[in-house]
Amino acid sequence: ADGAADVFRSVRKSSGLLDPAELPIEDFDELNVAQAVSAVKELTDAAQVRDIVAYEEAHKNRHGVVSAAQARLAAIAQEVVGIN
C-alpha cells in the first residue's frame, strides 16, 4: 500500500495538485509575490523548489514567483556542480 501511496503523491506533486499544507513553505497560499519570492530564495532542496513551481503554475501562476523558483533551481544546480 505504501508503494501505491508514493506513486499517487508523486503524480500529485508533478501535477501541482499538492495540498498547500504539503508545500515546503508555510502558508504559501497567503504570501504576496514579494514574500513568496523571498521564501523561495531560502529553499535549498531542488525537489522542494520544483514542488513550488508545479503548485504555483497549477494555481496562482504568478510569473514573478515562477521565475524566482526557476532561478533558484538554476542556482542550486550550479552549487551542486561547483559553479558560482
PDB file as gemmi writes it, atoms N, CA and C in Angstrom:
CRYST1    1.000    1.000    1.000  90.00  90.00  90.00 P 1                      
ATOM      1  N   ALA A   1       0.820  -1.194   0.000  1.00  0.00           N  
ATOM      2  CA  ALA A   1       0.000   0.000   0.000  1.00  0.00           C  
ATOM      3  C   ALA A   1       0.861   1.253   0.000  1.00  0.00           C  
ATOM      4  N   ASP A   2       2.024   1.197   0.666  1.00  0.00           N  
ATOM      5  CA  ASP A   2       2.899   2.367   0.694  1.00  0.00           C  
ATOM      6  C   ASP A   2       3.393   2.720  -0.699  1.00  0.00           C  
ATOM      7  N   GLY A   3       3.660   1.719  -1.518  1.00  0.00           N  
ATOM      8  CA  GLY A   3       4.116   1.968  -2.881  1.00  0.00           C  
ATOM      9  C   GLY A   3       3.078   2.717  -3.686  1.00  0.00           C  
ATOM     10  N   ALA A   4       1.832   2.312  -3.572  1.00  0.00           N  
ATOM     11  CA  ALA A   4       0.750   2.986  -4.293  1.00  0.00           C  
ATOM     12  C   ALA A   4       0.581   4.416  -3.788  1.00  0.00           C  
ATOM     13  N   ALA A   5       0.692   4.607  -2.495  1.00  0.00           N  
ATOM     14  CA  ALA A   5       0.569   5.953  -1.925  1.00  0.00           C  
ATOM     15  C   ALA A   5       1.697   6.850  -2.422  1.00  0.00           C  
ATOM     16  N   ASP A   6       2.906   6.291  -2.518  1.00  0.00           N  
ATOM     17  CA  ASP A   6       4.045   7.064  -3.016  1.00  0.00           C  
ATOM     18  C   ASP A   6       3.843   7.462  -4.473  1.00  0.00           C  
ATOM     19  N   VAL A   7       3.335   6.537  -5.279  1.00  0.00           N  
ATOM     20  CA  VAL A   7       3.072   6.829  -6.689  1.00  0.00           C  
ATOM     21  C   VAL A   7       2.004   7.910  -6.803  1.00  0.00           C  
ATOM     22  N   PHE A   8       0.939   7.783  -6.026  1.00  0.00           N  
ATOM     23  CA  PHE A   8      -0.138   8.766  -6.050  1.00  0.00           C  
ATOM     24  C   PHE A   8       0.383  10.150  -5.679  1.00  0.00           C  
ATOM     25  N   ARG A   9       1.189  10.231  -4.624  1.00  0.00           N  
ATOM     26  CA  ARG A   9       1.740  11.524  -4.197  1.00  0.00           C  
ATOM     27  C   ARG A   9       2.673  12.077  -5.269  1.00  0.00           C  
ATOM     28  N   SER A  10       3.454  11.222  -5.895  1.00  0.00           N  
ATOM     29  CA  SER A  10       4.359  11.666  -6.951  1.00  0.00           C  
ATOM     30  C   SER A  10       3.595  12.285  -8.116  1.00  0.00           C  
ATOM     31  N   VAL A  11       2.493  11.654  -8.501  1.00  0.00           N  
ATOM     32  CA  VAL A  11       1.664  12.186  -9.588  1.00  0.00           C  
ATOM     33  C   VAL A  11       1.060  13.525  -9.171  1.00  0.00           C  
ATOM     34  N   ARG A  12       0.578  13.608  -7.945  1.00  0.00           N  
ATOM     35  CA  ARG A  12       0.004  14.863  -7.454  1.00  0.00           C  
ATOM     36  C   ARG A  12       1.051  15.967  -7.423  1.00  0.00           C  
ATOM     37  N   LYS A  13       2.278  15.632  -7.004  1.00  0.00           N  
ATOM     38  CA  LYS A  13       3.350  16.624  -6.953  1.00  0.00           C  
ATOM     39  C   LYS A  13       3.665  17.149  -8.339  1.00  0.00           C  
ATOM     40  N   SER A  14       3.846  16.251  -9.296  1.00  0.00           N  
ATOM     41  CA  SER A  14       4.234  16.672 -10.640  1.00  0.00           C  
ATOM     42  C   SER A  14       3.130  17.458 -11.330  1.00  0.00           C  
ATOM     43  N   SER A  15       1.900  17.253 -10.901  1.00  0.00           N  
ATOM     44  CA  SER A  15       0.763  17.970 -11.478  1.00  0.00           C  
ATOM     45  C   SER A  15       0.450  19.258 -10.727  1.00  0.00           C  
ATOM     46  N   GLY A  16       1.180  19.523  -9.652  1.00  0.00           N  
ATOM     47  CA  GLY A  16       0.921  20.719  -8.861  1.00  0.00           C  
ATOM     48  C   GLY A  16      -0.311  20.605  -7.997  1.00  0.00           C  
ATOM     49  N   LEU A  17      -0.759  19.376  -7.755  1.00  0.00           N  
ATOM     50  CA  LEU A  17      -2.003  19.167  -7.018  1.00  0.00           C  
ATOM     51  C   LEU A  17      -1.789  18.908  -5.530  1.00  0.00           C  
ATOM     52  N   LEU A  18      -0.639  19.287  -5.017  1.00  0.00           N  
ATOM     53  CA  LEU A  18      -0.402  19.132  -3.588  1.00  0.00           C  
ATOM     54  C   LEU A  18      -1.327  20.046  -2.806  1.00  0.00           C  
ATOM     55  N   ASP A  19      -1.643  19.625  -1.624  1.00  0.00           N  
ATOM     56  CA  ASP A  19      -2.384  20.470  -0.694  1.00  0.00           C  
ATOM     57  C   ASP A  19      -1.413  21.551  -0.211  1.00  0.00           C  
ATOM     58  N   PRO A  20      -1.868  22.771  -0.013  1.00  0.00           N  
ATOM     59  CA  PRO A  20      -0.956  23.821   0.461  1.00  0.00           C  
ATOM     60  C   PRO A  20      -0.186  23.439   1.728  1.00  0.00           C  
ATOM     61  N   ALA A  21      -0.783  22.625   2.580  1.00  0.00           N  
ATOM     62  CA  ALA A  21      -0.105  22.194   3.808  1.00  0.00           C  
ATOM     63  C   ALA A  21       1.086  21.286   3.519  1.00  0.00           C  
ATOM     64  N   GLU A  22       1.149  20.694   2.321  1.00  0.00           N  
ATOM     65  CA  GLU A  22       2.251  19.808   1.948  1.00  0.00           C  
ATOM     66  C   GLU A  22       3.439  20.563   1.353  1.00  0.00           C  
ATOM     67  N   LEU A  23       3.279  21.843   1.095  1.00  0.00           N  
ATOM     68  CA  LEU A  23       4.348  22.625   0.483  1.00  0.00           C  
ATOM     69  C   LEU A  23       5.455  22.916   1.493  1.00  0.00           C  
ATOM     70  N   PRO A  24       6.680  23.115   1.012  1.00  0.00           N  
ATOM     71  CA  PRO A  24       7.805  23.357   1.922  1.00  0.00           C  
ATOM     72  C   PRO A  24       7.826  24.757   2.526  1.00  0.00           C  
ATOM     73  N   ILE A  25       6.934  25.630   2.071  1.00  0.00           N  
ATOM     74  CA  ILE A  25       6.853  26.992   2.601  1.00  0.00           C  
ATOM     75  C   ILE A  25       5.512  27.139   3.316  1.00  0.00           C  
ATOM     76  N   GLU A  26       5.580  27.414   4.606  1.00  0.00           N  
ATOM     77  CA  GLU A  26       4.365  27.527   5.416  1.00  0.00           C  
ATOM     78  C   GLU A  26       3.482  28.679   4.924  1.00  0.00           C  
ATOM     79  N   ASP A  27       2.192  28.414   4.846  1.00  0.00           N  
ATOM     80  CA  ASP A  27       1.203  29.422   4.429  1.00  0.00           C  
ATOM     81  C   ASP A  27       1.519  30.031   3.065  1.00  0.00           C  
ATOM     82  N   PHE A  28       2.080  29.239   2.165  1.00  0.00           N  
ATOM     83  CA  PHE A  28       2.488  29.737   0.848  1.00  0.00           C  
ATOM     84  C   PHE A  28       1.348  30.444   0.125  1.00  0.00           C  
ATOM     85  N   ASP A  29       0.155  29.885   0.197  1.00  0.00           N  
ATOM     86  CA  ASP A  29      -1.002  30.470  -0.491  1.00  0.00           C  
ATOM     87  C   ASP A  29      -1.337  31.879  -0.013  1.00  0.00           C  
ATOM     88  N   GLU A  30      -0.928  32.198   1.193  1.00  0.00           N  
ATOM     89  CA  GLU A  30      -1.268  33.501   1.763  1.00  0.00           C  
ATOM     90  C   GLU A  30      -0.205  34.564   1.517  1.00  0.00           C  
ATOM     91  N   LEU A  31       0.915  34.177   0.912  1.00  0.00           N  
ATOM     92  CA  LEU A  31       2.005  35.124   0.683  1.00  0.00           C  
ATOM     93  C   LEU A  31       1.755  35.950  -0.571  1.00  0.00           C  
ATOM     94  N   ASN A  32       2.154  37.226  -0.526  1.00  0.00           N  
ATOM     95  CA  ASN A  32       2.114  38.017  -1.750  1.00  0.00           C  
ATOM     96  C   ASN A  32       3.345  37.661  -2.584  1.00  0.00           C  
ATOM     97  N   VAL A  33       3.473  38.231  -3.758  1.00  0.00           N  
ATOM     98  CA  VAL A  33       4.573  37.862  -4.654  1.00  0.00           C  
ATOM     99  C   VAL A  33       5.928  38.099  -3.996  1.00  0.00           C  
ATOM    100  N   ALA A  34       6.138  39.261  -3.418  1.00  0.00           N  
ATOM    101  CA  ALA A  34       7.434  39.574  -2.808  1.00  0.00           C  
ATOM    102  C   ALA A  34       7.772  38.599  -1.682  1.00  0.00           C  
ATOM    103  N   GLN A  35       6.794  38.267  -0.862  1.00  0.00           N  
ATOM    104  CA  GLN A  35       7.020  37.325   0.238  1.00  0.00           C  
ATOM    105  C   GLN A  35       7.312  35.925  -0.299  1.00  0.00           C  
ATOM    106  N   ALA A  36       6.576  35.505  -1.321  1.00  0.00           N  
ATOM    107  CA  ALA A  36       6.776  34.178  -1.901  1.00  0.00           C  
ATOM    108  C   ALA A  36       8.153  34.074  -2.544  1.00  0.00           C  
ATOM    109  N   VAL A  37       8.552  35.113  -3.274  1.00  0.00           N  
ATOM    110  CA  VAL A  37       9.877  35.124  -3.909  1.00  0.00           C  
ATOM    111  C   VAL A  37      10.965  35.027  -2.844  1.00  0.00           C  
ATOM    112  N   SER A  38      10.839  35.790  -1.785  1.00  0.00           N  
ATOM    113  CA  SER A  38      11.818  35.760  -0.703  1.00  0.00           C  
ATOM    114  C   SER A  38      11.906  34.371  -0.079  1.00  0.00           C  
ATOM    115  N   ALA A  39      10.766  33.745   0.145  1.00  0.00           N  
ATOM    116  CA  ALA A  39      10.744  32.403   0.738  1.00  0.00           C  
ATOM    117  C   ALA A  39      11.353  31.370  -0.202  1.00  0.00           C  
ATOM    118  N   VAL A  40      11.072  31.481  -1.489  1.00  0.00           N  
ATOM    119  CA  VAL A  40      11.626  30.546  -2.476  1.00  0.00           C  
ATOM    120  C   VAL A  40      13.150  30.637  -2.486  1.00  0.00           C  
ATOM    121  N   LYS A  41      13.679  31.832  -2.368  1.00  0.00           N  
ATOM    122  CA  LYS A  41      15.137  32.029  -2.390  1.00  0.00           C  
ATOM    123  C   LYS A  41      15.833  31.364  -1.210  1.00  0.00           C  
ATOM    124  N   GLU A  42      15.082  31.047  -0.159  1.00  0.00           N  
ATOM    125  CA  GLU A  42      15.647  30.398   1.026  1.00  0.00           C  
ATOM    126  C   GLU A  42      15.699  28.874   0.893  1.00  0.00           C  
ATOM    127  N   LEU A  43      14.982  28.315  -0.080  1.00  0.00           N  
ATOM    128  CA  LEU A  43      14.951  26.859  -0.238  1.00  0.00           C  
ATOM    129  C   LEU A  43      16.297  26.354  -0.733  1.00  0.00           C  
ATOM    130  N   THR A  44      16.706  25.184  -0.225  1.00  0.00           N  
ATOM    131  CA  THR A  44      17.988  24.600  -0.623  1.00  0.00           C  
ATOM    132  C   THR A  44      17.829  23.245  -1.294  1.00  0.00           C  
ATOM    133  N   ASP A  45      16.632  22.715  -1.325  1.00  0.00           N  
ATOM    134  CA  ASP A  45      16.352  21.399  -1.902  1.00  0.00           C  
ATOM    135  C   ASP A  45      15.632  21.588  -3.237  1.00  0.00           C  
ATOM    136  N   ALA A  46      16.253  21.108  -4.312  1.00  0.00           N  
ATOM    137  CA  ALA A  46      15.682  21.276  -5.650  1.00  0.00           C  
ATOM    138  C   ALA A  46      14.289  20.663  -5.757  1.00  0.00           C  
ATOM    139  N   ALA A  47      14.057  19.540  -5.092  1.00  0.00           N  
ATOM    140  CA  ALA A  47      12.737  18.897  -5.153  1.00  0.00           C  
ATOM    141  C   ALA A  47      11.671  19.808  -4.550  1.00  0.00           C  
ATOM    142  N   GLN A  48      12.017  20.498  -3.479  1.00  0.00           N  
ATOM    143  CA  GLN A  48      11.062  21.419  -2.863  1.00  0.00           C  
ATOM    144  C   GLN A  48      10.764  22.595  -3.790  1.00  0.00           C  
ATOM    145  N   VAL A  49      11.786  23.083  -4.470  1.00  0.00           N  
ATOM    146  CA  VAL A  49      11.582  24.197  -5.400  1.00  0.00           C  
ATOM    147  C   VAL A  49      10.698  23.745  -6.560  1.00  0.00           C  
ATOM    148  N   ARG A  50      10.933  22.535  -7.052  1.00  0.00           N  
ATOM    149  CA  ARG A  50      10.086  22.005  -8.138  1.00  0.00           C  
ATOM    150  C   ARG A  50       8.641  21.864  -7.674  1.00  0.00           C  
ATOM    151  N   ASP A  51       8.432  21.471  -6.417  1.00  0.00           N  
ATOM    152  CA  ASP A  51       7.069  21.401  -5.871  1.00  0.00           C  
ATOM    153  C   ASP A  51       6.401  22.773  -5.929  1.00  0.00           C  
ATOM    154  N   ILE A  52       7.152  23.800  -5.572  1.00  0.00           N  
ATOM    155  CA  ILE A  52       6.608  25.161  -5.596  1.00  0.00           C  
ATOM    156  C   ILE A  52       6.262  25.570  -7.024  1.00  0.00           C  
ATOM    157  N   VAL A  53       7.150  25.286  -7.975  1.00  0.00           N  
ATOM    158  CA  VAL A  53       6.892  25.641  -9.379  1.00  0.00           C  
ATOM    159  C   VAL A  53       5.620  24.957  -9.867  1.00  0.00           C  
ATOM    160  N   ALA A  54       5.520  23.652  -9.644  1.00  0.00           N  
ATOM    161  CA  ALA A  54       4.346  22.907 -10.118  1.00  0.00           C  
ATOM    162  C   ALA A  54       3.073  23.430  -9.465  1.00  0.00           C  
ATOM    163  N   TYR A  55       3.137  23.678  -8.167  1.00  0.00           N  
ATOM    164  CA  TYR A  55       1.956  24.175  -7.451  1.00  0.00           C  
ATOM    165  C   TYR A  55       1.567  25.564  -7.958  1.00  0.00           C  
ATOM    166  N   GLU A  56       2.553  26.427  -8.075  1.00  0.00           N  
ATOM    167  CA  GLU A  56       2.280  27.805  -8.498  1.00  0.00           C  
ATOM    168  C   GLU A  56       1.700  27.832  -9.913  1.00  0.00           C  
ATOM    169  N   GLU A  57       2.264  27.038 -10.816  1.00  0.00           N  
ATOM    170  CA  GLU A  57       1.758  27.006 -12.191  1.00  0.00           C  
ATOM    171  C   GLU A  57       0.329  26.475 -12.252  1.00  0.00           C  
ATOM    172  N   ALA A  58      -0.008  25.553 -11.364  1.00  0.00           N  
ATOM    173  CA  ALA A  58      -1.350  24.959 -11.368  1.00  0.00           C  
ATOM    174  C   ALA A  58      -2.381  25.827 -10.650  1.00  0.00           C  
ATOM    175  N   HIS A  59      -1.922  26.774  -9.841  1.00  0.00           N  
ATOM    176  CA  HIS A  59      -2.864  27.555  -9.038  1.00  0.00           C  
ATOM    177  C   HIS A  59      -2.817  29.038  -9.388  1.00  0.00           C  
ATOM    178  N   LYS A  60      -1.989  29.794  -8.745  1.00  0.00           N  
ATOM    179  CA  LYS A  60      -1.989  31.251  -8.948  1.00  0.00           C  
ATOM    180  C   LYS A  60      -1.231  31.671 -10.205  1.00  0.00           C  
ATOM    181  N   ASN A  61      -0.217  30.900 -10.583  1.00  0.00           N  
ATOM    182  CA  ASN A  61       0.575  31.155 -11.783  1.00  0.00           C  
ATOM    183  C   ASN A  61       1.121  32.586 -11.825  1.00  0.00           C  
ATOM    184  N   ARG A  62       1.726  32.988 -10.713  1.00  0.00           N  
ATOM    185  CA  ARG A  62       2.331  34.318 -10.644  1.00  0.00           C  
ATOM    186  C   ARG A  62       3.712  34.257 -11.285  1.00  0.00           C  
ATOM    187  N   HIS A  63       3.878  35.002 -12.378  1.00  0.00           N  
ATOM    188  CA  HIS A  63       5.111  34.956 -13.157  1.00  0.00           C  
ATOM    189  C   HIS A  63       6.352  35.221 -12.300  1.00  0.00           C  
ATOM    190  N   GLY A  64       6.283  36.201 -11.424  1.00  0.00           N  
ATOM    191  CA  GLY A  64       7.434  36.530 -10.593  1.00  0.00           C  
ATOM    192  C   GLY A  64       7.851  35.398  -9.675  1.00  0.00           C  
ATOM    193  N   VAL A  65       6.881  34.673  -9.161  1.00  0.00           N  
ATOM    194  CA  VAL A  65       7.179  33.548  -8.267  1.00  0.00           C  
ATOM    195  C   VAL A  65       7.778  32.395  -9.067  1.00  0.00           C  
ATOM    196  N   VAL A  66       7.179  32.092 -10.214  1.00  0.00           N  
ATOM    197  CA  VAL A  66       7.689  31.003 -11.056  1.00  0.00           C  
ATOM    198  C   VAL A  66       9.106  31.328 -11.521  1.00  0.00           C  
ATOM    199  N   SER A  67       9.345  32.554 -11.960  1.00  0.00           N  
ATOM    200  CA  SER A  67      10.682  32.960 -12.412  1.00  0.00           C  
ATOM    201  C   SER A  67      11.708  32.847 -11.289  1.00  0.00           C  
ATOM    202  N   ALA A  68      11.337  33.286 -10.099  1.00  0.00           N  
ATOM    203  CA  ALA A  68      12.251  33.200  -8.957  1.00  0.00           C  
ATOM    204  C   ALA A  68      12.566  31.748  -8.625  1.00  0.00           C  
ATOM    205  N   ALA A  69      11.565  30.891  -8.697  1.00  0.00           N  
ATOM    206  CA  ALA A  69      11.779  29.473  -8.406  1.00  0.00           C  
ATOM    207  C   ALA A  69      12.679  28.839  -9.462  1.00  0.00           C  
ATOM    208  N   GLN A  70      12.477  29.191 -10.721  1.00  0.00           N  
ATOM    209  CA  GLN A  70      13.331  28.650 -11.780  1.00  0.00           C  
ATOM    210  C   GLN A  70      14.769  29.139 -11.621  1.00  0.00           C  
ATOM    211  N   ALA A  71      14.935  30.395 -11.238  1.00  0.00           N  
ATOM    212  CA  ALA A  71      16.273  30.929 -10.985  1.00  0.00           C  
ATOM    213  C   ALA A  71      16.913  30.216  -9.796  1.00  0.00           C  
ATOM    214  N   ARG A  72      16.113  29.908  -8.775  1.00  0.00           N  
ATOM    215  CA  ARG A  72      16.639  29.194  -7.607  1.00  0.00           C  
ATOM    216  C   ARG A  72      17.075  27.789  -7.988  1.00  0.00           C  
ATOM    217  N   LEU A  73      16.308  27.130  -8.853  1.00  0.00           N  
ATOM    218  CA  LEU A  73      16.704  25.804  -9.335  1.00  0.00           C  
ATOM    219  C   LEU A  73      18.047  25.875 -10.056  1.00  0.00           C  
ATOM    220  N   ALA A  74      18.225  26.881 -10.900  1.00  0.00           N  
ATOM    221  CA  ALA A  74      19.492  27.047 -11.619  1.00  0.00           C  
ATOM    222  C   ALA A  74      20.638  27.282 -10.639  1.00  0.00           C  
ATOM    223  N   ALA A  75      20.397  28.088  -9.608  1.00  0.00           N  
ATOM    224  CA  ALA A  75      21.433  28.362  -8.613  1.00  0.00           C  
ATOM    225  C   ALA A  75      21.801  27.102  -7.837  1.00  0.00           C  
ATOM    226  N   ILE A  76      20.805  26.302  -7.486  1.00  0.00           N  
ATOM    227  CA  ILE A  76      21.070  25.045  -6.778  1.00  0.00           C  
ATOM    228  C   ILE A  76      21.887  24.118  -7.667  1.00  0.00           C  
ATOM    229  N   ALA A  77      21.538  24.043  -8.946  1.00  0.00           N  
ATOM    230  CA  ALA A  77      22.284  23.190  -9.883  1.00  0.00           C  
ATOM    231  C   ALA A  77      23.734  23.649  -9.983  1.00  0.00           C  
ATOM    232  N   GLN A  78      23.955  24.953 -10.029  1.00  0.00           N  
ATOM    233  CA  GLN A  78      25.320  25.479 -10.088  1.00  0.00           C  
ATOM    234  C   GLN A  78      26.085  25.154  -8.814  1.00  0.00           C  
ATOM    235  N   GLU A  79      25.421  25.229  -7.676  1.00  0.00           N  
ATOM    236  CA  GLU A  79      26.065  24.889  -6.409  1.00  0.00           C  
ATOM    237  C   GLU A  79      26.476  23.424  -6.390  1.00  0.00           C  
ATOM    238  N   VAL A  80      25.618  22.562  -6.938  1.00  0.00           N  
ATOM    239  CA  VAL A  80      25.890  21.123  -6.941  1.00  0.00           C  
ATOM    240  C   VAL A  80      27.125  20.802  -7.774  1.00  0.00           C  
ATOM    241  N   VAL A  81      27.273  21.472  -8.920  1.00  0.00           N  
ATOM    242  CA  VAL A  81      28.416  21.179  -9.788  1.00  0.00           C  
ATOM    243  C   VAL A  81      29.619  22.064  -9.487  1.00  0.00           C  
ATOM    244  N   GLY A  82      29.486  22.943  -8.506  1.00  0.00           N  
ATOM    245  CA  GLY A  82      30.614  23.750  -8.072  1.00  0.00           C  
ATOM    246  C   GLY A  82      30.861  25.003  -8.885  1.00  0.00           C  
ATOM    247  N   ILE A  83      29.842  25.494  -9.575  1.00  0.00           N  
ATOM    248  CA  ILE A  83      29.961  26.740 -10.338  1.00  0.00           C  
ATOM    249  C   ILE A  83      29.322  27.848  -9.510  1.00  0.00           C  
ATOM    250  N   ASN A  84      30.049  28.913  -9.293  1.00  0.00           N  
ATOM    251  CA  ASN A  84      29.480  30.027  -8.514  1.00  0.00           C  
ATOM    252  C   ASN A  84      29.273  31.224  -9.366  1.00  0.00           C  
TER     253      ASN A  84                                                      
END                                                                             
